[in-house]
Amino acid sequence: MDGMTVFTNFRPIYILFILILATSLIVMVSLKNYEKLMNGSTIVGFSLVSSAVSAYLTYQIGILSDELAIGGDPVSFLMFMAIVFLSAANLLVYLIKNMRN
């Protein structure tokens, strides 16, 4: 089995989290009454779950690359960083919008 195919199996999970976080960020920024669609607990839940799961996946990729004696996957790491950035952006936008109200 090719070593890089192992890493590409994790990418759809990263992409799903990026899409969920980007959609929630766009909804919060563009809609005034976004509370009808999502509240603070859903935003915090999405952010925490996506960050925790993607951190675990990145950790597992590190273990697999060490065991298979191949290099790591820079694309997966960049996707992980995008998830962390979007999670922080979601939380900051939610806090800023709630301070104004």
Secondary structure by P-SEA (a helix, b strand, c coil): ccaaaaaaaaaaaaaaaaaaaaaaaaaaaccccccccccaaaaaaaaaaaaaaaaaaaaaaaaaaaaacccccaaaaaaaaaaaaaaaaaaaaaaaaaaac
